Amino acid sequence: MSMNIFEQYESEVRGYCRNFPAVFSSAKGAWMTDTGGQRYLDFFSGAGVLNYGHNNDRIKQPLIRYLLGDGITHTLDMYSEAKQRFIQRFNDVVLKPRGLSYKFQFPGPTGTNAVEAALKLARKVTGRQTVVNFTNAFHGMTLGSLAVTGNSFKRAGAGVPLHHTAAVPFEGYLGEEIDTLEYLEAMLIDSGSGMEIPAAVIVETVQAEGGVNVASQDWLKRLRDITKQHDILLIVDDIQVGCGRTGAFFSFEDAGIEPDIITLSKSLSGYGLPLALVLMKPELDLWSPGEHNGTFRGHCPAFVTATAALDFWTDNALEMSVRKKSKLVERRLNAMVQDQEIEADVRGRGLIWGVEFTDRAMATQVSKACFERGLIIETAGIDDQVLKLLPSLTIDEADLNHGLDIIEQSMQAIAQADTAQIS
């Protein structure tokens, strides 16, 4: 199939297709196939949407049965059997075993819908306007979400001023020796700082699009303590790194904290179907009926697949598997940069890892070289200086090692080409 039809009719705003110029026709597990029969190993996973791989049978079969049985597909926020089953299953499998109690809000189909609802709710509950966000954060592309996003290119796309937020440094932003939470706390305590007590602080425990910047467990605990001390709501955006990406179902579990509001989307449906969720402490549910809504907040096929995906969380097998694979990835990536004497920083948790190259052009070059060798892997960071690994959580170790081999070969090829140019 020619790509001319896309180039002729689709907007110039398209992005990923420029980095991965193929027309894909099918996919299974960790592999994608284009119309020419070329197979590609997927270390992208739909930007974190496909934690369980492509067309996972444990999720696909319940969806097929539901559709063949004429299950209702769209209900707005009317009650449906599919929604009922999801809510019950999520409570039984995820919340109750962790001692958590939250109300559910289905705000619309995407992650930015969840963030917008969370921000509105925080302002409504507290009566305050400002929301604190962090440098290099990414929370979505609608106006409220952009206002708490750090990327200046994305923010400029809004075309209007973005107000009622205050950006503070994320952990490590000012160097390892600077405690960024001391800065935040000083701003909150000092009446001369110019910062009013905010409605909320919104944080990603791992800044995925921002360059795989990982918050330590101690930093997250202190952030939770600070927000409690000042009666500030804590919103954890778990849209990309939740649903098991860091090992545990929620990325904040290892820190032992309990956010006031949690946003989920991406891999929540488990199958690539749009679904977003806001979890809020019950006492925060001050919405009036219809005060916040969305046409596609009753997407029943996504409730069906999300319910089936929770079967992966009835025991700790997947979590332990992710933690094991995490050590493998960390070991292999560190060995690559050391053996090839490449100046780079390796960081990550679970199965989200980044390699930030001192030569800021190298990540894009390695990504391109990987694609030429049959591996799809994206870049992240403000200058796309970070090679970002997002394999499916269910990938087997043979495929995982194969992908890491391709990364190693690609790094070596780019490093050698750079050396040849210098000489």
HELIX and SHEET records of a PDB file:
HELIX    1   1 ASN A    4  TYR A    9  1                                   6    
HELIX    2   2 TYR A   16  ASN A   19  1                                   4    
HELIX    3   3 SER A   45  GLY A   48  1                                   4    
HELIX    4   4 ASP A   57  LEU A   68  1                                  12    
HELIX    5   5 GLU A   81  PHE A   90  1                                  10    
HELIX    6   6 ASN A   91  LEU A   95  3                                   5    
HELIX    7   7 LYS A   96  ARG A   98  5                                   3    
HELIX    8   8 GLY A  111  THR A  126  1                                  16    
HELIX    9   9 LEU A  143  ALA A  147  1                                   5    
HELIX   10  10 SER A  152  ALA A  156  1                                   5    
HELIX   11  11 THR A  180  ILE A  189  1                                  10    
HELIX   12  12 GLN A  217  GLN A  229  1                                  13    
HELIX   13  13 GLU A  253  ALA A  255  5                                   3    
HELIX   14  14 LYS A  266  LEU A  268  5                                   3    
HELIX   15  15 PRO A  282  LEU A  284  5                                   3    
HELIX   16  16 CYS A  300  ALA A  309  1                                  10    
HELIX   17  17 LEU A  310  TRP A  313  5                                   4    
HELIX   18  18 ALA A  317  ASP A  339  1                                  23    
HELIX   19  19 MET A  362  GLU A  372  1                                  11    
HELIX   20  20 GLU A  397  ILE A  422  1                                  26    
SHEET    1   A 4 PHE A  24  LYS A  28  0                                        
SHEET    2   A 4 TRP A  31  ASP A  34 -1                                        
SHEET    3   A 4 ARG A  39  ASP A  42 -1                                        
SHEET    4   A 4 LEU A 375  ILE A 376  1                                        
SHEET    1   B 7 LYS A 103  GLN A 105  0                                        
SHEET    2   B 7 LEU A 277  MET A 280 -1                                        
SHEET    3   B 7 ILE A 261  LEU A 264 -1                                        
SHEET    4   B 7 LEU A 233  ASP A 237  1                                        
SHEET    5   B 7 ALA A 200  VAL A 203  1                                        
SHEET    6   B 7 VAL A 131  PHE A 134  1                                        
SHEET    7   B 7 THR A 165  VAL A 168  1                                        
SHEET    1   C 2 VAL A 206  GLN A 207  0                                        
SHEET    2   C 2 ASN A 213  VAL A 214 -1                                        
SHEET    1   D 4 ALA A 344  ARG A 349  0                                        
SHEET    2   D 4 ILE A 352  PHE A 357 -1                                        
SHEET    3   D 4 VAL A 386  LEU A 389 -1                                        
SHEET    4   D 4 GLU A 378  ALA A 380 -1                                        
END                                                                             
